Amino acid sequence: VSILLVSCTKDNTVVPEEETPKKVYEDINVASGLYSNIRVLGQASNSFLRAGDFPPDFLINENKDNEFSLSDLRGKVVFLEFWRTGCHFCVESIPSLVSAYNSIDNDDFIVITITTDRSLNISQTKVKEFLEKFGMDEWINIYDGNTLSSSIANHYSIVGTPTSYLIGKDGKVVRSLHPES
């Protein structure tokens, strides 16, 4: 079921309203939402990232106004989580993540969630519905690549979800959390 939001102008013509993002990260010109234009950068990790490691870089929305890379976020604390809609433990942890995000009112803290659902042929529309249902549409979400060469999850050597990384202002991993830890 789709809902089209409309408004009327003075001459009573109907004009569709554009979706407005819930949060805009002004200093990097990025809005909350679901992004799917991805390019991995640099060298892939060949194992789990540990404290002190620089995480592999990736670029979102190449050649568009809201293009950004993970390295553009240096100077901010970034919580990066790999997840999928069919992962019981991922779904179970979502309320805590949403609550933590909502309690931290600081533009220097950015949450980025990366769903691996694309590789399982779960549509971007289904993922958007999931994000809205669970209140995850307040931050940056990435619909990860479906090939090994374009997948951020592959670039990070992700073997299970949820897997999370807390990245400090210096751009280095502060802590990693993954199914093997």
Secondary structure, DSSP 8 states (H G I E B T S, - for coil): -----EEE-TT--EEE-----S-EEGGGTEESEEE--EEE-S---SS---TT-----EEESTTSTT-EEGGGGTTSEEEEEEE-TT-HHHHHHHHHHHHHHHH---TTEEEEEEE-GGGGT--HHHHHHHHHHTT-TTSEEEE--SSGGG-HHHHTT--SSSEEEEE-TTSSEEEEE-TT-
